[in-house]
Amino acid sequence: MTNFGRLMATALFALLAGCAQQGVPPQGTGSEHGAELAHTNPMPEQSRTEGLDALSPEVPTWRQGDTWRYSDGYQLLVSSVVGQDVTFQRVDVPNDFLVRRGLFKVKSKQGDTVREMVYRTRDPQDLFPLAVGKQVVFTEEYLRAGEMIRHNVSWTVEGQETISVPAGTFPCWVLVMRTRGVQSDWVGMERWWYNPDVKHYVRLEYRYGTEPAGARVLMPGYRAAN
């Protein structure tokens, strides 16, 4: 190699070394894509779990006037509280309602269909106080057109997660309900992201029988009095 060539090689090496020290990528290395990917990194673990330690594991306490509105138009209003029985009126379908004890339906009206549920083998309220991994399994019965329908049902506390929806960012218990018909192969599933301060789910994923899967998320303007 000539002296001129050695000088050029030395100069090029020095230039590349200087770029590396200053964090400047040399042209043509593909680092442009690395800079873009830096903006798509998942949020740190501490951000995903912030506030989870403060989640109440106890049965929610509702007040008359509590209300929630969801992304698919579904809207509920607590119209009455009698002992443990809380009636939720469908604001979007005023003639429909459901009655819950804790998180569990004991009566519902949808259109012309009224169902009254009876729980056998175990009290669903045994799911409380909530704890990750806890599960309650029971049999649910109700009359439909004079026929007794029986389902085997499980509720599981799947975990904890902080999620963001249009109403805000909430630490949640993740609760999963699975049900299967005793006399049929009908199956259903619900996954709740439940926040104790909201006193309801902030996100719900569901599927019932052969119907398409669906989901809804909480919209701004909910009211859940303490």
N, C-alpha and C positions, 0 to 999 in steps of 0.2 A: 504494500500500500504506500502511496506517495505521502510526503509530509502534509500536503494540502488535504488529502483524503483523511489522514489521521486527525488533523485539526477539525475538519467538518464533523467527523464521528464524535469527537470529544465534545464539541459544541452541542450537537443534537442530544447526547446523553445528559449533559448538564441541563438542557431545557426540559427534558422529560422528568428529570429528578426534581427540578424546581416546581413543576406542575403538581407532582405527587405530593410534595411537602405542603403546598398551599391548598390541596384538596380539589384542584382543577383537573378534570378528566381530559386526557388527550383526545383529539377528534377521532371518531370512528370506532370507539370502544363499546358503544351501546349504552353508555351511562345515562343518556337522555331518558331512556325507558326506566332506568332505576330511579331517577328523580320523580317520574310520574308515579311509580309504584309506591314511593314513600308516602304519598297522600292517601293511599288506599289501605294502609295498615290498619288492623282492627284496633279498637280502643283498648287501653291498658286494662288489665284485670281489675285494678282497684276502682276504675270507673264503672265497670260492669257490676260490681258487687257493693258499691257505695250505698249505705242506708239499709242493707239487708238485716243487720244485727238488730235494728229497731222494729222489725216486723212483729206485730202482735200475733200470737198463735191462738187467740181466744175466739169464741163465737161472736160474730158481729152483732152490734146492737143498733137496730134501725129506728128512725124517727119518722112520724108522719110528715110528708112533704119532701123527703129525700127523693131525688130524681136523677136519672142517667139517660143520656142520649148517645146513640151509636152510629157508626159510619153508614150502616145500611138502612137507617131510618127507624130502627127498633128503639123504642123509648119507654121507660118504666117510671112509675110514680108510686111511692108508698102511700096508699090511701087509708090504711088502718093497721093498728098494732093491737092485738088482743092476746095477752099472755105471750106465749112463744110463737103464735101464729101471726105472720106478717103478710098482708095482702099487697101485691104489686099490681097496679092497674097498667094495662098497655095504653099509653097515651096515643100511640100511632094507630091502634085498633081498639077504640074505647070499650067495646063490649067484651074484650078478652081480658083475662086476669090469671094470676097464679098466686098460690099461698105457699109460703116456705116456713119451715122450722129450721133455723140455722140456714145452711145452704141447700137444704133438701126439700123438694116439692112434696106437699101433701095434698094439694088440690089444684086443678087448672081448668080453665075454660078457653077453648079455641074454636071459634065459630059456634056450631051447635053441639060440639063435643065437650062434655064435662067429665073429668076423671078425678077420682079420689083414691089416693095411694095408701096402701097399708104395707108396713115394713115388717118382715119376718126374720127370724134367726139372729138378728143383731141390730142394735140401735145405730143408725148412721151417725148420730152425734158423737159416737166414740172416736170419730176422726179428730176431734178436738181434745186437748190443745194440739195444734199442728206441729209436726216435726218431720224433717226430711226422711223419707223412707217409710213413713207410717202408712198403714192401709186398713180399710174397713171393707168387709165383704158381707152382703146381705141379699135377701130376696125381696123383690118389690111386686106387689099385686095391685091390680085395679080392674074395674069393670069397663068393658067397651062393647056397646050394643048388647048388653046382657051376658057377654062372655067374659069369664075371668081370665085375665092376661097375667102371666108370671114372667118376671125377668130376674136373672142373676146379675147383680150389680157389684162393681168394685169402685172405690175411690182411693186414689193413691197420691200422696204428697211426693211429687216427682223431684222437686228441688226448689231453688230460689234463683231469681233472675231479675235484673233491672232492665226495663224496656221503655222505649219512647213511643208515644202515640200522639195524635193531635191534641189531646187534653194535657199532655205534659210527660214528664219522665217519672217512673214509679218503680220502687222496689216491690217485688211480687213473690208470693208463693205460687208455684206451678202445680196445679191440681189436675189430675186426669181421672175422668169417669169413663168406665167401660161397662156396657150392658149387653146381655145376650138373652134372647127368648128361650124359655124353658120348653115350650111346645113347638118352637120353630127355630129357624136358623137366622132370624133377624138379629142384627147387631147394631150398636150405636156407640159413639165416642164423643166426648167433649174434653177439651183441654183449656183450663182457665188460667189466666195470669191474674191472680186475685190480690188486691191491695187492701189491707184492713182499714186504712183511713178513708179510702174511696167507698169501702163496704160493698164492693161488687167487683166483677172482673173488669180489667182495663183492656184486655184482649181475650177473645174467645175463638177457638177453632172447633169445628163440629162436623159430624157426619152421622146421618141416621138412615139405616137400611141401605137401599139402592139410590137414595137421593145424592145429588152432587155435594161434595164437601164445600163448606162455607166458612167464613170468618167475619168478625166485626171488631172494631176498636172504638174506644171511648172518645167522644168529642168534647170540646170545651163547653163549659156551662153546667156541668153536673153539680149537684148539691147533696152533700152527705153530712148532716149535722152531727156534732159530737155530743 
